[in-house]
Amino acid sequence: MILEPGIWEIAVLALLREAPMHPYQMQRLLKVRHKDEILALKRGSLYHAIGRLERAGLIEVEKTSRDGRRPERTTYRIAPAGTESLLEVLRRIISTPRQESSEFMAAMSFMLHLPPDEAALRLAQRCTRLQGQIEGLTAGLTAASAHVLRINLVESEYLLAMLKAELAWVRDLEEDLRAGKLTWNAETLFNDVEASRQAAANGKD
C-alpha cells in the first residue's frame, strides 16, 4: 500500500523516529510541544493516522502491555520505510512552495457583494480577532520557550508571522476602503456583467 503522508502521519512518524511510544505518549508530547496550533488534538485523528501507517508498512508494533487495571497499550516503532517516507515528504514540502486556498481567500473574491462601508466594518472586526490571536500565540511561545527548544516551536513562529502579515494587509485594505481609495457598486457591476452577456449573445445571432 502506497501512502502519501498527511500532517497527522508526518507527526506520528516524526515522534516514532525519536523513540518507540504508544498513542497516549504521542498525544502528550504533541500537547507539551504546542503542536495543537497546527493539529486538532483529537484522539480519532491520531489513531486513524496510526492505522494508515501500520497498514502501509511504515510503522510496526513493538509490544503490547498492560499496567495494572489500565487499558492495554500498544507501543509502535518506525519501520525503515517510514523513516524514508518521512524524510522524503519533509524535503518536498519544505523546499516547494504550494498555493493553498483558504476560506478567507475565497470570501475575499466575493467581497464585492457587500457594500464598501460594511466590508470595512467586517475587516475591522477581523483585525480585532487577529490581534487577539497574535497576543495569545505570542504569550504561548514565550511560556513554551522556557521548556522546549526553539526548533520545536518554529511552526508556531511561522504561524505568528503569517498572522502578523495578514493583520497588516487587512488593516491597509480597511484604511483604503474608509478613505475611498477602493470602492464599488455591486448593482452597477451586475448591470455591466449583464450588458456584456447580452452583447455577446446578440453578437452570436
C-alpha distance (Angstrom), angle and dihedral (degrees) to the residues before:
residue distance angle dihedral
M1 . . .
I2 3.82 . .
L3 3.81 113.2 .
E4 3.79 126.8 -170.1
P5 3.83 101.3 -151.2
G6 3.78 115.8 -126.2
I7 3.79 124.4 -160.4
W8 3.82 93.6 -79.3
E9 3.80 92.5 49.2
I10 3.80 89.9 48.1
A11 3.80 90.2 52.1
V12 3.82 92.8 50.8
L13 3.81 93.7 46.1
A14 3.81 91.3 48.0
L15 3.80 92.6 51.5
L16 3.79 93.8 46.0
R17 3.80 90.6 49.4
E18 3.81 86.2 62.7
A19 3.80 93.4 51.2
P20 3.81 141.9 -39.3
M21 3.80 111.1 -81.4
H22 3.77 143.5 158.4
P23 3.83 124.9 -111.2
Y24 3.81 95.0 -97.6
Q25 3.82 90.3 56.1
M26 3.80 90.1 49.0
Q27 3.79 92.0 50.9
R28 3.82 92.2 48.0
L29 3.81 93.0 49.5
L30 3.80 92.4 48.6
K31 3.79 89.5 54.0
V32 3.82 94.9 44.6
R33 3.80 90.3 50.6
H34 3.81 92.1 48.8
K35 3.80 93.9 -117.7
D36 3.81 86.6 143.2
E37 3.83 86.0 89.0
I38 3.81 88.6 71.5
L39 3.81 101.8 22.7
A40 3.77 128.0 54.7
L41 3.79 97.6 -132.5
K42 3.78 97.8 -133.6
R43 3.76 118.2 150.7
G44 3.77 91.8 -139.9
S45 3.81 93.2 57.8
L46 3.79 91.2 51.1
Y47 3.80 94.7 48.6
H48 3.80 92.3 45.1
A49 3.82 89.7 53.3
I50 3.81 90.9 48.7
G51 3.80 90.6 50.6
R52 3.79 92.8 49.9
L53 3.79 92.3 48.1
E54 3.79 92.9 48.2
R55 3.81 92.6 49.4
A56 3.81 89.5 49.5
G57 3.82 91.1 52.3
L58 3.81 93.0 -117.6
I59 3.82 94.6 119.1
E60 3.80 132.6 26.5
V61 3.78 137.7 -156.5
E62 3.78 110.0 -103.3
K63 3.79 98.5 -178.7
T64 3.79 145.3 -26.8
S65 3.78 118.7 -136.2
R66 3.79 142.4 167.9
D67 3.82 126.2 -146.5
G68 3.80 108.6 -153.7
R69 3.78 111.3 -63.1
R70 3.78 93.9 -17.5
P71 3.81 118.9 116.4
E72 3.77 117.6 -86.2
R73 3.80 113.0 -88.6
T74 3.78 127.9 -151.1
T75 3.79 118.1 -149.3
Y76 3.79 116.6 -153.1
R77 3.78 132.7 -160.1
I78 3.78 130.1 -163.0
A79 3.81 117.3 -104.1
P80 3.83 121.8 -138.0
A81 3.81 89.2 -106.2
G82 3.81 88.5 53.0
T83 3.79 92.6 55.8
E84 3.80 90.2 49.0
S85 3.81 92.1 48.4
L86 3.81 92.8 47.5
L87 3.80 94.4 51.7
E88 3.79 92.8 43.9
V89 3.80 94.7 52.3
L90 3.83 92.9 44.1
R91 3.81 91.7 51.7
R92 3.80 91.0 50.1
I93 3.80 97.8 45.2
I94 3.82 95.8 43.7
S95 3.81 94.8 46.7
T96 3.81 100.2 40.6
P97 3.82 122.5 65.0
R98 3.78 114.0 -143.6
Q99 3.77 127.2 -170.0
E100 3.77 107.5 -125.1
S101 3.77 118.7 -169.8
S102 3.78 119.9 -134.2
E103 3.78 136.1 -163.2
F104 3.81 89.6 -113.6
M105 3.81 92.2 51.9
A106 3.79 90.3 50.8
A107 3.81 92.3 48.2
M108 3.83 91.4 49.4
S109 3.80 90.0 56.7
F110 3.82 88.0 61.4
M111 3.82 98.4 38.8
L112 3.81 90.3 113.0
H113 3.82 87.0 79.5
L114 3.81 88.0 72.0
P115 3.81 121.5 69.7
P116 3.84 110.5 -106.1
D117 3.82 92.9 -113.2
E118 3.80 92.0 53.5
A119 3.81 91.4 44.7
A120 3.82 88.1 54.9
L121 3.81 90.4 50.3
R122 3.82 93.0 50.1
L123 3.80 91.2 47.6
A124 3.81 89.6 51.2
Q125 3.81 88.8 53.3
R126 3.80 89.7 50.5
C127 3.81 89.6 51.3
T128 3.79 90.5 55.2
R129 3.79 91.8 50.9
L130 3.80 93.1 44.8
Q131 3.79 89.7 51.6
G132 3.80 89.5 52.9
Q133 3.80 91.5 50.4
I134 3.80 90.9 48.6
E135 3.80 92.4 51.2
G136 3.81 92.3 47.3
L137 3.79 93.9 47.7
T138 3.80 92.1 45.7
A139 3.80 90.4 53.1
G140 3.80 91.0 47.0
L141 3.80 92.1 50.7
T142 3.79 91.7 49.2
A143 3.80 91.6 51.3
A144 3.80 94.5 43.6
S145 3.81 94.2 48.3
A146 3.79 88.5 68.3
H147 3.81 90.8 61.8
V148 3.81 108.4 30.2
L149 3.79 136.4 39.1
R150 3.79 119.8 -96.4
I151 3.82 90.7 -113.8
N152 3.80 87.4 67.5
L153 3.80 90.8 55.4
V154 3.81 103.8 43.1
E155 3.82 92.8 104.2
S156 3.82 88.7 56.0
E157 3.81 88.8 49.6
Y158 3.80 88.3 52.9
L159 3.80 91.8 48.9
L160 3.81 89.8 49.7
A161 3.81 91.1 50.7
M162 3.82 91.0 49.7
L163 3.81 91.8 49.3
K164 3.82 91.3 50.2
A165 3.80 91.6 48.3
E166 3.81 91.3 48.9
L167 3.80 91.3 48.2
A168 3.82 91.7 52.1
W169 3.82 92.1 48.8
V170 3.81 94.7 45.8
R171 3.82 91.0 48.8
D172 3.81 91.1 51.4
L173 3.80 91.1 49.3
E174 3.80 91.7 48.3
E175 3.81 90.5 50.9
D176 3.82 91.3 50.0
L177 3.80 90.1 51.9
R178 3.80 93.3 49.2
A179 3.82 91.3 46.5
G180 3.81 92.1 50.3
K181 3.81 92.9 -117.1
L182 3.81 88.6 124.1
T183 3.77 119.0 37.1
W184 3.79 141.3 144.4
N185 3.76 143.4 171.8
A186 3.78 112.7 -134.0
E187 3.80 94.1 -158.7
T188 3.80 91.5 54.1
L189 3.79 91.1 47.6
F190 3.80 91.7 50.2
N191 3.81 90.6 49.0
D192 3.80 91.2 50.1
V193 3.79 90.9 50.6
E194 3.79 91.3 49.5
A195 3.81 91.9 47.9
S196 3.80 90.3 51.3
R197 3.79 90.6 48.8
Q198 3.79 91.9 50.4
A199 3.79 92.2 47.3
A200 3.80 90.8 51.1
A201 3.80 90.8 48.4
N202 3.81 92.3 49.2
G203 3.78 90.7 48.8
K204 3.80 90.4 58.5
D205 3.82 92.6 52.6
